[in-house]
Amino acid sequence: MSVPLKPVADYIVAAVEEAATKTASGLYLPSASQEKPKVANVLAVGPAVQSVKKGDKIVYKSYSQTEIKVDGKEYLLVQEQDVLATVEA
């Protein structure tokens, strides 16, 4: 997948994971009660980023990211300092 954004400095370009539409027990959640996920897939990293690489899943701080839409797709720009953790599969 080609990303139309090239991050600079310590910025990370990521795509947010979709919110869960049903619970573990099988109940469907209405869109109003779905919690916005704070987990994203890393698509590209800037040259100064050291602890995260392309393909990682990250947990990021609330309200610290910049959301941008390019060619109909939504992306996040997050600074490396705002990444709280990586998710291991």
Contact map, one row per residue, 1 for C-alpha under 8 A:
11100000000000000000000000000000000000000000000000000000000000000000000000000000000000000
11110000000000000000000000000000000000000000000000000000000000000000000000000000000000000
11111100000000000000000000000000000000000011000000000000000000000000000000000000000000000
01111100000000000000000000000000000000000000000000000000000000000000010000000000000000000
00111110000010000000000000000000000000000000000000000000000000000000000000000000000000000
00111111000010000000000000000000000000000001110000000000000000000000000000000000000000000
00001111111110000000000000000000000000000001111000000000000000000000000000001000000000000
00000111111000000000000000000000000000000000111100000000000000000000000000000000000000000
00000011111000000000000000000000000000000000011110000000000000000000000000000000000000000
00000011111100000000000000000000000000000000111110000000000000000000000000000011000000000
00000011111110000000000000000000000000000000110110000000000000000000000000001111000000000
00000010011111000000000000000000000000000111110010000000000000000000000000011111000000000
00001110001111100000000000000000000000000111100000000000000000000000000000111100000000000
00000000000111110000000000000000000000011111000000000000000000000000000000111100000000000
00000000000011111000000000000000000000011110000000000000000000000000000001110000000000000
00000000000001111100000000000000000011111000000000000000000000000000000000110000000000000
00000000000000111110000000000000000010111000000000000000000000000000000000000000000000000
00000000000000011111000000000000000010000000000000000000000000000000000000000000000000000
00000000000000001111100000000000011110000000000000000000000000000000000000000000000000000
00000000000000000111111000001000010000000000000000000000000000000000000000000000000000000
00000000000000000011111000011110010000000000000000000000000000000000000000000000000000000
00000000000000000001111111111000000000000000000000000000000000000000000000000000000000000
00000000000000000001111111111000000000000000000000000000000000000000000000000000000000000
00000000000000000000011111100000000000000000000000000000000000000000000000000000000000000
00000000000000000000011111100000000000000000000000000000000000000000000000000000000000000
00000000000000000000011111110000000000000000000000000000000000000000000000000000000000000
00000000000000000000011111111000000000000000000000000000000000000000000000000000000000000
00000000000000000000111001111100000000000000000000000000000000000000000000000000000000000
00000000000000000001111000111110110000000000000000000000000000000000000000000000000000000
00000000000000000000100000011111110000000000000000000000000000000000000000000000000000000
00000000000000000000100000001111110000000000000000000000000000000000000000000000000000000
00000000000000000000000000000111110000000000000000000000000000000000000000000000000000000
00000000000000000000000000001111111000000000000000000000000000000000000000000000000000000
00000000000000000011100000001111111100000000000000000000000000000000000000000000000000000
00000000000000000010000000000000111110000000000000000000000000000000000000000000000000000
00000000000000000010000000000000011111000000000000000000000000000000000000000000000000000
00000000000000011110000000000000001111100000000000000000000000000000000000000000000000000
00000000000000010000000000000000000111110000000000000000001111000000000000000000000000000
00000000000000011000000000000000000011111000000000000000111100000000000000000000000000000
00000000000001111000000000000000000001111100000000000000111100000000000000000000000000000
00000000000001111000000000000000000000111110000000000011110000000000000000000000000000000
00000000000111100000000000000000000000011111100000001111110000000000000000000000000000000
00100000000111100000000000000000000000001111100000000110000000000000000000000000000000000
00100110000111000000000000000000000000000111110000001100000000000000000000000000000000000
00000111011110000000000000000000000000000111111010011100000000000000000000000000000000000
00000111111100000000000000000000000000000001111110000000000000000000000000000000000000000
00000011110000000000000000000000000000000000111110000000000000000000000000000000000000000
00000001111000000000000000000000000000000000011111000000000000000000000000000000000000000
00000000111100000000000000000000000000000000111111111000000000000000000000000001000000000
00000000000000000000000000000000000000000000000111111000000000000000000000000000000000000
00000000000000000000000000000000000000000000000011111000000000000000000000000001000000000
00000000000000000000000000000000000000000000100011111101000000000000000000000001000001000
00000000000000000000000000000000000000000101100011111111000000000000000000000000000000000
00000000000000000000000000000000000000000111100000011111000000000000000000000000000000000
00000000000000000000000000000000000000001110000000001111100000000000000000000000000000000
00000000000000000000000000000000000000001100000000011111110000000000000000000000000001100
00000000000000000000000000000000000000111100000000000011111000000000000000000000000001110
00000000000000000000000000000000000000111100000000000001111100000000000000000000001111100
00000000000000000000000000000000000001110000000000000000111110000000000000000000001111100
00000000000000000000000000000000000001110000000000000000011111010000000000000100011110000
00000000000000000000000000000000000001000000000000000000001111111000000000000000011100000
00000000000000000000000000000000000001000000000000000000000111111000000000000000000000000
00000000000000000000000000000000000000000000000000000000000011111000000000000000000000000
00000000000000000000000000000000000000000000000000000000000111111100000000000100010000000
00000000000000000000000000000000000000000000000000000000000011111110000000011110000000000
00000000000000000000000000000000000000000000000000000000000000011111000000011100000000000
00000000000000000000000000000000000000000000000000000000000000001111100001111000000000000
00000000000000000000000000000000000000000000000000000000000000000111110001111000000000000
00000000000000000000000000000000000000000000000000000000000000000011111111100000000000000
00010000000000000000000000000000000000000000000000000000000000000001111111100000000000000
00000000000000000000000000000000000000000000000000000000000000000000111110000000000000000
00000000000000000000000000000000000000000000000000000000000000000000111111000000000000000
00000000000000000000000000000000000000000000000000000000000000000000111111100000000000000
00000000000000100000000000000000000000000000000000000000000000000011110111110000000000000
00000000000011110000000000000000000000000000000000000000000000000011110011111000000000000
00000000000111110000000000000000000000000000000000000000000000001111000001111100000000000
00000010001111000000000000000000000000000000000000000000000000001111000000111110000000000
00000000001111000000000000000000000000000000000000000000000100011100000000011111011000000
00000000011100000000000000000000000000000000000000000000000000001000000000001111111000000
00000000011100000000000000000000000000000000000010110000000000000000000000000111111000000
00000000000000000000000000000000000000000000000000000000000000000000000000000011111100000
00000000000000000000000000000000000000000000000000000000000110010000000000000111111100000
00000000000000000000000000000000000000000000000000000000011110000000000000000111111111000
00000000000000000000000000000000000000000000000000000000011110000000000000000000111111000
00000000000000000000000000000000000000000000000000000000011100000000000000000000001111100
00000000000000000000000000000000000000000000000000010001111000000000000000000000001111110
00000000000000000000000000000000000000000000000000000001111000000000000000000000000011111
00000000000000000000000000000000000000000000000000000000100000000000000000000000000001111
00000000000000000000000000000000000000000000000000000000000000000000000000000000000000111
